[in-house]
Amino acid sequence: MRNYTREQRRPRRVVNTDKKRRDEKKVKKTSSSSGFYYSFLTIILLLCLFQITISAVLNISKIVSYKAKIVQITKTRNAAKALNEQLQDNIKNFSNVTGLEAIARNNLKMSGEDEVLVIINKPEENEENKTEKDAVSRLIKLTKHD
């Protein structure tokens, strides 16, 4: 390189100030528009997050309700199986003669050929006693009410 003396110095670069100002204006415009875009994207992402949260809560509540329904249906199925087994046993009992005789004796008040049927009923209370008890119970209710 050459060594220049002060008098022979190179001229300084001329910088166009108008171009700098235009570049600064462009930068300012892009920063404000990018800020708007970032704000818009932030709002959209928050809405998506809100929707995901609501969906998760609804799904969890559905799972809980379905599990409760499964438990209820399982209990109903087990009760139906027990009833089915009981009915199967009744069918087996009804198929033989002794089972039919027991039903006729107990439910239909029938007896066999060499049997005598004795029915013992509980004595019914007299109507006078019932009315007295009703009157006394009404009086007790009225005194308790006041």
Residue pairs with C-beta under 8 A, 6 or more apart in sequence:
4 10
93 99
93 102
94 100
94 103
101 112
104 110
105 111
105 112
105 117
109 117
109 119
110 117
111 117
